[in-house]
């Protein structure tokens, strides 16, 4: 568990949106090298959205500060802006 928590924090610090599968069964449908387009991800992050619909449903759970960091482009950019 602690690795997952640290990994998630590192993703956010780098400006990478930490998406998870809404349905764990979808994990089996995904293959290495798959490329996805996720339209409106920035608007979803800004609005505090929690679920993205598509062929594979994804979840996004963010605290307000995490949302600010992502919208700034990562922790360094966020720190510069403050």
N, C-alpha and C positions, 0 to 999 in steps of 0.2 A: 504493500500500500504506500509506503513512504516514497518508493521510487516513482510511482505513478504521480504522486502529488508534486514531487520535485520536477519531474519531466513536464507536467502541465504548466508549472510556473515558468520553466525555461522557455516553453513554446510561446507563452504570452509575452515574456520579456523580449523575445526576438520578433514579435509582431505576427506570430503564426496563430491562427484561430484554432483552438483545441476542440475540434468536433468529435463527437462520439456517435455510435450507432444507436438509434432509437429502439431498434429490434436487433438483438444479438444474433439472430438467425441470418441477418443480412451480411454478417462477417464472412460467411461461406460463399457469398456471391461475388466477392471482391477478389481480384487477382493483382499480384505485383505488376506494376507498370500501367495499370488502369489510370486514365486521366479523366477528371471530372470538371465540369464547369458548374459553378455555383453562382448564378446570377443574383444580384441584390444582397450579397453577403455583408457588404459595408452597411447598408441600410438596416439589415437585420441586427447587426451588432449595435448600431446606434440606437435603434428602437428598443433594445433589450429583449429581442425575440429569443425564443427558446427552442423552436423546432423549424427545420428546413425540409420542405416537401420535395420529392423527386423520385426517381427510380429506387433510391435507397434513402430512407428517412434518417436525418441526422439531428442530433440534439446539440444545443449550445447553452451552457449554464455559466453565466459570468456575474461576478460582483461588479458594482459600479466602478470601482477603481480599475479592475481588469479591463472593463469596457473602454475606459479612458486611455489606458495604455495601448490597447489594440488600435483604437482610432488614431492615436498619435503616430503609430508605426513601430511601436516597441518601447521598451523602458528607457533607452537612451534618448530617443526623440521626445518622449514624455517629460523626462527630467529637464531637457533643454527648454521646453516650452513653458515650464512652471517658473 
